Amino acid sequence: MTPHIPAYLLAFESTLRPFVAAIALGLIWMGAARMQAPAQSRYTTAGALSVAFVGWLAVAQYLGSANAYFATTENSVPTVLLGLLIPLITAAMALWLSASIASLVSAIPLPWIVAAQVFRVGGGIFLVLWADGRLPWQFALPAGLATLPPAALPWLGPHCWRKRRLALAKR
């Protein structure tokens, strides 16, 4: 069974994907520029991570377009979890086993990593599908709101509460 995906979602995702990739690659190279290591080591590590990232994107795009994640029968094991777990396990092992990768990642400023999560506003797609009548609210509402990062909702962020507490304490 091939799911029907509305054209506006395909256009939105196709537009968003290059920006997400550019942000991730920018963070890798920013970490390389700030990393405490010889220049050759820094840029070799950043180049290897960039190649691995672009390779992962190409494989994910191919598998997604071939419907490999969701093409299952009633008796087969769902493979969508493999698409989620394999990259996470690979990244965790790379961080644990490679001091240069761990050093590069730790050189990326934390506020930039948090700000890079703004692409998660794409979780609003679930809300759009709910409004379009394609998803039940029981799934769309929690999934859509859970994927929105606090950075996209500044009135809910912890910094807002801290400012309010300070203002109340001064009174």
N, C-alpha and C positions, 0 to 999 in steps of 0.2 A: 504494500500500500504506500503510495506516494502522497504525503500531506500537501494540501493546497495552501500555498503561502501567498498572501496578497502582494500585488506588485509594489505597493507603496512601502511595504516592509523590506522587500528586496532592494529597492532603491535606497532606503535609509541605511540599511546594513552595508551596502556596497559603497556608499559615501563615507560611512563612519570607519570602516575597516582600515583604509590607508592612514587615517589620522591616528588611530590606535597604534598601528605599526610604527609610525613615525615617532610617536611619543615614547614607545618602548625603546626603539633604537637610540633616540636622543638621550634617554636616561642611561643607557649602557655607555654611550660615548662620554656623557658628562661624568659618570663614575670613573671612566678611564682617565680623564683629564685631571681629576682630583685625587686619584689613587697614589699612595706612597710606594712607588716602585720605579725601577728604570723604565724609560720611555718604551723600549722595545717590548718589555714584558707587559706593560699596560695596554699597548695597542694590539699586541698579539692576543691577549685575553679578550679585549673588546671585539676584535675581529672574529675570533672563534665563537663568542657568544652571539654576535650578530648573524653569522652564518647558521648557527644552530637555530636561532629564532626564526629566520627567514625560511629555513628548511622545514621547521615545525609548522609554520603558516602554510607552506605549499602542500604538505601532507594533509593537514587538516582541511584545507580547501578542496583537495582532491577527494578525500573520503566523504566530506559533506556533499559535494556535488554528485558523487556516486551513490549517495544515500546509504553508505556503508554503516553508519551509526544506528540507523533505525530500521534497516531492512532485516526484520526478524520474522520468524514464524511463531506459532503458538507455543511450540516446545523448545525453542532455542533460548539461549541466555542473551539478555540485552547487552549490546556492546557499547552503548553510550557511556557507561561508567569507565570503560577503558580509555575513551577519549578524554575523560576528565582526570583519571588517576595517573596514567602513564606520564604525562608532562609534569605533574606535581611531584611524583616520585623521582623522576629524572632530575628535576631542579633541586630537590632536597639532597639527593646524593651528590650532585655537583657542588653544592654549597658545603657539604660536609667533607668531601674528599679533596677539594681543590682550594688551597689557601689563596691563590690568586683570584679565583672567582669570588670567594667570600670577601676578600679585600676590596674588589671592585664594587660589589653590591653595597658593602658598608660605607663606601666613599660617596655614594649617591645621597644627597641631602634628603632627610626624611620628609620634610614638607613637600618636596618635589614628587616623591613616591606617592604620598597621600593625594596631592593635586592631580596626579596622573589617573587616579581612579574616577575622575569626573566622567569618563566614557561610560561608566556604569549607569548613567541616566538612560542608557539604552534599555534598561529594565522597564522603563516606561512603555515599552512595546507591549508588555502584558496588559497594561491599562488601556492602551489603544485597541488591542484585540478584544478586550472586554467591552469597550464602548462600541465596537463594531459588531458585537454579538457573536464573536467567534470563540470566546473563552468564557467559562462560567466565573462569576465573581469570586466564588470560594477559592479558586486557584489564582486568578489574575490579581486580585487586590493584595493578598499577602506577598505574592511573588514580585509584583511590581514595586511595592513599597520597600520590600526587603533589599532590593538591588540598588535602590537610590542611596548614594553615599551621603554621609552627614555634610560633606563639603558642598553638595548640591542643595542642601536645605539648611542654610546658615542659621535660621531661627531655631533649629533644633540642636545645633552644635554645642559642644561643651563650653566653648569660649563664651558663648552668649550667656549661659547660666553663671559662669564665673564672674562676668561683668555685672550681672544683676545682683549677685551675692555681695560683691564689693560695694556697689552703689547702696544697697540696703545697710551694710555695715557702717558706712560713713554717716548715715542719718542719725 
